[in-house]
Amino acid sequence: MKLSIPELLRPRKPSPAPVVPTPPTTPTNPTTPTNPSRRPSRPPVAPVEEAPNEFGRTLESLLGNKYRSSKVSEEELYAALIVHQLKQKYGDRDASDFKTLFNFAMTDRPNNERKEASAERAANVVMDNFFSKNSIIIPVEEARKIKETAFRLAQLDDNKDVLWDKHGGDRDNTVSVTSFARAQHLMQKRLDAEEKASTASVRRASRTKAKPLSEVG
């Protein structure tokens, strides 16, 4: 096939561009660490806060929720143990009255309590001047027993003759504290043991007073 010169000089149509197939979409994978033996760090998990037990609720109601994250002293345990016993023996109303008067006594502290109001002193003021004085609310002897039990159960160290606070004296190491979690479990355990021993004592006393079957009838 022969072409003439004009046909050769005529501009040619550009050939269509070749069709390039579109590559398939690659699914996005999570970035792998450069060191395979190193696992990606996980976000820190907040510790689960332990719910208070029966004594823990009494302690919170007397001192406030802030004590869950701080230390509790022997003096403060002493006051809470008095509240617990009043609630068990006389009911919620007397326990609530004690807490109201206790908070007032903590505020109205004497000048010699410079660092912190004494919870032991405040608890004794309420028991001696408002609850048992002239047996206004409870008998004097019963108040004495409640205080003695609270004093004995509140001990955290080897010195069983005194109660210490959080600050101590200027020279002596008179601090005795523990965490709220340990305090509520330890005091609840002691209270349960005290109640169990008291129940057993009452049963023994009743058996001693009971007449032998041979004398009955």
C-alpha positions as CSV (number, residue, x, y, z in Angstrom):
1,M,0.0,0.0,0.0
2,K,1.5,3.2,-1.1
3,L,1.0,6.5,0.7
4,S,1.3,9.9,-0.8
5,I,3.5,12.6,0.6
6,P,0.5,14.7,2.0
7,E,-0.8,11.6,3.8
8,L,2.6,11.0,5.4
9,L,2.8,14.6,6.6
10,R,-0.7,14.5,8.1
11,P,-0.5,14.4,12.0
12,R,-1.3,11.1,13.4
13,K,-3.8,10.5,16.2
14,P,-2.1,9.6,19.4
15,S,-2.5,6.0,20.4
16,P,-4.6,5.5,23.5
17,A,-2.7,5.0,26.7
18,P,-2.5,1.5,27.9
19,V,-5.0,0.6,30.7
20,V,-3.2,-0.2,33.9
21,P,-5.3,-2.4,36.2
22,T,-6.0,-0.9,39.7
23,P,-4.2,-2.8,42.4
24,P,-6.5,-4.4,45.0
25,T,-7.0,-2.5,48.2
26,T,-4.8,-4.0,51.0
27,P,-6.6,-4.2,54.4
28,T,-5.0,-2.0,57.0
29,N,-3.2,-4.0,59.7
30,P,-2.2,-2.7,63.0
31,T,1.3,-1.5,63.2
32,T,3.6,-4.1,64.5
33,P,6.3,-3.0,66.9
34,T,9.9,-3.0,65.6
35,N,10.8,-5.5,68.4
36,P,8.4,-8.5,68.1
37,S,9.2,-9.6,71.6
38,R,8.0,-6.3,73.0
39,R,4.2,-6.1,73.4
40,P,2.4,-2.8,73.2
41,S,1.8,-1.3,76.6
42,R,-1.7,-1.4,78.0
43,P,-3.3,1.6,79.6
44,P,-3.1,1.5,83.4
45,V,-6.2,0.1,85.1
46,A,-7.5,1.9,88.2
47,P,-7.6,-0.4,91.3
48,V,-11.1,-1.5,92.4
49,E,-12.0,0.2,95.6
50,E,-13.0,-2.2,98.3
51,A,-16.5,-1.8,99.7
52,P,-16.5,-1.1,103.5
53,N,-17.8,-3.8,105.8
54,E,-20.1,-3.2,108.8
55,F,-17.4,-1.6,111.0
56,G,-16.0,0.3,108.0
57,R,-19.3,2.0,107.4
58,T,-19.4,3.0,111.1
59,L,-15.8,4.4,110.7
60,E,-16.7,6.3,107.6
61,S,-19.8,7.8,109.1
62,L,-17.8,9.1,112.1
63,L,-14.6,10.3,110.3
64,G,-15.7,10.8,106.7
65,N,-14.9,9.2,103.3
66,K,-11.5,10.9,103.1
67,Y,-10.1,8.3,105.5
68,R,-10.4,5.6,102.8
69,S,-7.2,6.9,101.3
70,S,-5.4,8.0,104.6
71,K,-4.3,6.5,107.8
72,V,-6.5,5.7,110.9
73,S,-5.1,6.0,114.4
74,E,-5.8,4.1,117.6
75,E,-7.7,7.0,119.0
76,E,-10.0,7.2,116.0
77,L,-10.6,3.5,116.1
78,Y,-11.5,3.8,119.8
79,A,-14.2,6.4,119.1
80,A,-15.6,4.3,116.2
81,L,-15.7,1.2,118.4
82,I,-17.8,3.1,120.9
83,V,-20.2,4.1,118.2
84,H,-20.4,0.5,116.9
85,Q,-21.2,-0.8,120.4
86,L,-23.8,1.9,121.1
87,K,-25.5,1.0,117.8
88,Q,-25.5,-2.7,118.5
89,K,-26.9,-2.3,122.1
90,Y,-29.1,0.8,122.0
91,G,-29.9,1.5,118.3
92,D,-29.2,4.0,115.5
93,R,-30.6,7.0,117.4
94,D,-28.1,6.9,120.3
95,A,-25.3,6.1,117.9
96,S,-26.3,9.2,115.8
97,D,-26.5,11.4,118.9
98,F,-23.0,10.3,119.9
99,K,-21.5,11.2,116.5
100,T,-23.1,14.6,116.6
101,L,-21.7,15.3,120.0
102,F,-18.4,13.8,119.1
103,N,-17.9,16.1,116.2
104,F,-18.7,19.1,118.4
105,A,-16.2,17.9,121.0
106,M,-13.5,17.6,118.3
107,T,-14.1,21.2,117.2
108,D,-14.2,22.5,120.8
109,R,-10.7,21.3,121.6
110,P,-8.5,22.6,124.4
111,N,-5.4,24.6,123.8
112,N,-3.0,21.8,124.6
113,E,-4.2,19.9,121.5
114,R,-2.2,21.9,119.0
115,K,-1.6,19.4,116.1
116,E,-4.9,17.6,116.1
117,A,-7.9,17.2,118.3
118,S,-7.8,14.1,120.4
119,A,-10.5,11.6,119.3
120,E,-10.0,9.7,122.6
121,R,-10.6,12.8,124.6
122,A,-13.6,13.8,122.5
123,A,-15.2,10.3,122.8
124,N,-14.7,10.3,126.6
125,V,-16.2,13.7,127.0
126,V,-19.4,12.5,125.2
127,M,-19.6,9.3,127.1
128,D,-18.9,10.8,130.6
129,N,-20.7,14.1,130.3
130,F,-23.6,13.4,128.1
131,F,-24.4,9.7,127.9
132,S,-23.6,8.2,131.3
133,K,-23.5,11.2,133.7
134,N,-26.3,10.5,136.2
135,S,-27.3,7.6,133.9
136,I,-29.0,10.1,131.6
137,I,-28.9,7.8,128.6
138,I,-27.1,4.6,129.6
139,P,-26.0,3.2,133.0
140,V,-22.6,4.3,134.2
141,E,-21.4,0.7,134.5
142,E,-22.4,-0.1,131.0
143,A,-20.6,3.0,129.7
144,R,-17.5,1.9,131.5
145,K,-17.7,-1.5,129.9
146,I,-18.2,0.0,126.4
147,K,-15.1,2.2,126.8
148,E,-13.0,-0.6,128.2
149,T,-13.9,-2.9,125.2
150,A,-13.2,-0.1,122.7
151,F,-9.9,0.7,124.4
152,R,-8.8,-3.0,124.2
153,L,-9.9,-3.7,120.7
154,A,-8.4,-0.4,119.2
155,Q,-4.8,-1.4,120.0
156,L,-2.5,-1.6,117.0
157,D,1.0,-1.8,118.6
158,D,2.6,-3.6,121.6
159,N,1.8,-0.8,124.0
160,K,-1.6,-1.9,125.4
161,D,-1.8,0.7,128.1
162,V,-2.4,3.8,126.0
163,L,-3.9,5.0,122.7
164,W,-1.8,6.9,120.2
165,D,-2.8,9.4,117.5
166,K,-1.3,10.3,114.1
167,H,1.2,12.9,115.2
168,G,2.8,11.8,118.4
169,G,4.7,13.9,120.9
170,D,7.8,16.0,120.5
171,R,10.3,13.4,121.8
172,D,8.5,10.0,122.0
173,N,7.3,7.9,119.2
174,T,3.7,8.0,120.1
175,V,2.2,7.3,116.6
176,S,0.1,4.2,115.9
177,V,-1.8,4.1,112.6
178,T,-2.9,1.7,109.9
179,S,-4.7,1.8,106.6
180,F,-8.5,2.1,106.4
181,A,-8.7,-1.3,104.7
182,R,-6.7,-3.1,107.3
183,A,-8.5,-1.2,110.1
184,Q,-12.0,-2.3,109.0
185,H,-11.0,-5.9,108.6
186,L,-9.0,-6.1,111.9
187,M,-11.6,-4.4,114.0
188,Q,-14.5,-6.4,112.5
189,K,-12.6,-9.6,113.2
190,R,-12.1,-8.6,116.8
191,L,-15.7,-7.5,117.2
192,D,-17.0,-10.8,115.9
193,A,-14.7,-12.7,118.2
194,E,-15.8,-10.5,121.1
195,E,-19.5,-11.2,120.3
196,K,-18.9,-14.9,120.0
197,A,-17.1,-15.0,123.3
198,S,-19.9,-13.0,125.0
199,T,-22.5,-15.4,123.6
200,A,-20.6,-18.4,124.8
201,S,-20.2,-16.8,128.3
202,V,-24.0,-16.2,128.6
203,R,-24.7,-19.8,127.6
204,R,-22.3,-21.1,130.2
205,A,-23.9,-18.9,132.9
206,S,-27.4,-20.0,132.0
207,R,-26.4,-23.7,132.2
208,T,-24.8,-23.1,135.6
209,K,-28.0,-21.5,136.9
210,A,-30.3,-24.1,135.5
211,K,-31.4,-26.8,137.9
212,P,-30.4,-30.4,137.3
213,L,-33.2,-32.6,135.7
214,S,-33.3,-34.6,138.9
215,E,-34.5,-31.5,140.8
216,V,-37.1,-30.4,138.2
217,G,-40.7,-31.5,139.0
